[in-house]
Amino acid sequence: MGLVRLRIKEFASEKGWTLKEVSDRSGVPYTTLKNYAKSSGLATVDVTSLHKLARTFDVLIEDLYEIVQE
């Protein structure tokens, strides 16, 4: 099973937003964002959260993650 790293911190930094602001803007719980942002590799990610984050950052879902292990 592959692992992915979410690029939340990078996109938030580009916008000048904190994780709390991203949470408020996206509707994704802060604790979820914090876990996603600090993890170096996740096996599972909530697709609904990815969709909300992509809309919030105005990017494609594919832009939100990178594969760190196949």
MIDOSE-1310 file (N, C-alpha, C; in nm, 2 decimals, decimal comma, always signed):
residues 70
mglv	+0,08/-0,12/+0,00/+0,00/+0,00/+0,00/+0,09/+0,12/+0,00; +0,05/+0,22/-0,08/+0,13/+0,34/-0,09/+0,10/+0,44/+0,02; +0,19/+0,53/+0,04/+0,17/+0,64/+0,14/+0,17/+0,77/+0,07; +0,09/+0,87/+0,11/+0,09/+1,00/+0,06/+0,12/+1,11/+0,16
rlri	+0,17/+1,22/+0,12/+0,19/+1,33/+0,21/+0,11/+1,44/+0,15; +0,03/+1,50/+0,24/-0,05/+1,62/+0,19/+0,02/+1,75/+0,20; +0,01/+1,83/+0,11/+0,08/+1,96/+0,10/+0,00/+2,08/+0,16; -0,06/+2,05/+0,27/-0,15/+2,15/+0,33/-0,07/+2,27/+0,38
kefa	+0,04/+2,24/+0,45/+0,13/+2,35/+0,50/+0,18/+2,44/+0,39; +0,22/+2,38/+0,28/+0,27/+2,46/+0,16/+0,16/+2,55/+0,11; +0,05/+2,50/+0,08/-0,06/+2,58/+0,03/-0,11/+2,69/+0,12; -0,12/+2,65/+0,25/-0,16/+2,75/+0,35/-0,05/+2,86/+0,36
sekg	+0,07/+2,83/+0,36/+0,18/+2,93/+0,36/+0,17/+3,02/+0,24; +0,15/+2,97/+0,12/+0,13/+3,05/+0,00/+0,02/+3,15/+0,02; -0,09/+3,12/+0,09/-0,20/+3,21/+0,10/-0,18/+3,29/+0,23; -0,08/+3,26/+0,31/-0,06/+3,34/+0,44/-0,16/+3,30/+0,54
wtlk	-0,21/+3,18/+0,54/-0,31/+3,13/+0,63/-0,25/+3,03/+0,73; -0,31/+3,03/+0,85/-0,27/+2,93/+0,95/-0,36/+2,81/+0,93; -0,33/+2,70/+1,00/-0,41/+2,58/+0,98/-0,55/+2,60/+1,04; -0,56/+2,69/+1,14/-0,69/+2,72/+1,19/-0,78/+2,80/+1,09
evsd	-0,71/+2,89/+1,02/-0,78/+2,96/+0,91/-0,83/+2,86/+0,80; -0,74/+2,77/+0,76/-0,77/+2,67/+0,66/-0,89/+2,59/+0,71; -0,89/+2,55/+0,83/-1,01/+2,48/+0,89/-1,14/+2,56/+0,88; -1,13/+2,68/+0,92/-1,25/+2,77/+0,92/-1,30/+2,79/+0,77
rsgv	-1,21/+2,80/+0,68/-1,25/+2,83/+0,54/-1,30/+2,70/+0,47; -1,24/+2,59/+0,51/-1,27/+2,46/+0,44/-1,38/+2,38/+0,50; -1,40/+2,39/+0,63/-1,49/+2,31/+0,70/-1,43/+2,18/+0,75; -1,30/+2,16/+0,72/-1,24/+2,04/+0,77/-1,19/+2,06/+0,91
pytt	-1,22/+1,97/+1,01/-1,19/+1,99/+1,15/-1,04/+2,02/+1,16; -1,01/+2,11/+1,25/-0,87/+2,15/+1,28/-0,78/+2,03/+1,32; -0,84/+1,95/+1,41/-0,76/+1,83/+1,45/-0,72/+1,74/+1,33; -0,81/+1,73/+1,24/-0,79/+1,65/+1,11/-0,68/+1,71/+1,03
lkny	-0,69/+1,84/+1,01/-0,59/+1,92/+0,94/-0,45/+1,91/+1,00; -0,45/+1,92/+1,13/-0,32/+1,91/+1,21/-0,25/+1,78/+1,19; -0,33/+1,67/+1,19/-0,28/+1,54/+1,17/-0,23/+1,52/+1,03; -0,31/+1,57/+0,93/-0,27/+1,56/+0,79/-0,14/+1,64/+0,77
akss	-0,13/+1,76/+0,82/-0,02/+1,84/+0,79/+0,11/+1,79/+0,85; +0,10/+1,73/+0,97/+0,23/+1,69/+1,04/+0,28/+1,55/+1,00; +0,19/+1,48/+0,93/+0,23/+1,34/+0,89/+0,32/+1,34/+0,77; +0,42/+1,26/+0,78/+0,51/+1,24/+0,66/+0,47/+1,14/+0,56
glat	+0,37/+1,06/+0,60/+0,31/+0,96/+0,51/+0,18/+0,90/+0,56; +0,07/+0,92/+0,49/-0,05/+0,87/+0,53/-0,10/+0,75/+0,44; -0,16/+0,65/+0,50/-0,21/+0,53/+0,42/-0,35/+0,56/+0,38; -0,43/+0,64/+0,46/-0,57/+0,67/+0,42/-0,59/+0,82/+0,44
vdvt	-0,68/+0,88/+0,36/-0,72/+1,02/+0,37/-0,86/+1,02/+0,33; -0,94/+1,10/+0,40/-1,08/+1,12/+0,37/-1,10/+1,20/+0,24; -1,16/+1,14/+0,14/-1,18/+1,21/+0,01/-1,26/+1,33/+0,02; -1,36/+1,33/+0,11/-1,44/+1,45/+0,13/-1,36/+1,57/+0,18
slhk	-1,26/+1,54/+0,27/-1,17/+1,65/+0,31/-1,08/+1,70/+0,20; -1,03/+1,60/+0,12/-0,95/+1,64/+0,01/-1,03/+1,73/-0,09; -1,15/+1,70/-0,11/-1,24/+1,78/-0,20/-1,25/+1,92/-0,14; -1,28/+1,93/-0,02/-1,30/+2,06/+0,05/-1,17/+2,14/+0,05
lart	-1,06/+2,08/+0,07/-0,93/+2,15/+0,07/-0,90/+2,20/-0,07; -0,92/+2,11/-0,17/-0,89/+2,15/-0,31/-0,98/+2,28/-0,34; -1,10/+2,28/-0,31/-1,19/+2,40/-0,33/-1,13/+2,52/-0,26; -1,10/+2,50/-0,14/-1,05/+2,61/-0,05/-0,92/+2,67/-0,11
fdvl	-0,83/+2,59/-0,15/-0,70/+2,64/-0,21/-0,71/+2,67/-0,36; -0,82/+2,63/-0,42/-0,85/+2,65/-0,56/-0,74/+2,58/-0,65; -0,72/+2,45/-0,61/-0,63/+2,36/-0,68/-0,70/+2,23/-0,71; -0,64/+2,15/-0,80/-0,69/+2,01/-0,82/-0,66/+1,92/-0,70
iedl	-0,74/+1,82/-0,68/-0,71/+1,73/-0,57/-0,57/+1,67/-0,59; -0,53/+1,64/-0,72/-0,40/+1,58/-0,74/-0,29/+1,67/-0,69; -0,31/+1,80/-0,69/-0,21/+1,90/-0,65/-0,19/+1,89/-0,49; -0,28/+1,84/-0,42/-0,28/+1,84/-0,27/-0,18/+1,74/-0,21
yeiv	-0,15/+1,64/-0,29/-0,07/+1,53/-0,23/+0,05/+1,49/-0,32; +0,14/+1,42/-0,25/+0,25/+1,36/-0,33/+0,27/+1,22/-0,27; +0,30/+1,13/-0,36/+0,33/+0,99/-0,32/+0,47/+0,98/-0,26; +0,48/+0,93/-0,13/+0,61/+0,93/-0,07/+0,66/+0,78/-0,06
qe	+0,57/+0,69/-0,08/+0,61/+0,55/-0,08/+0,51/+0,47/-0,16; +0,55/+0,38/-0,25/+0,46/+0,30/-0,33/+0,45/+0,16/-0,27
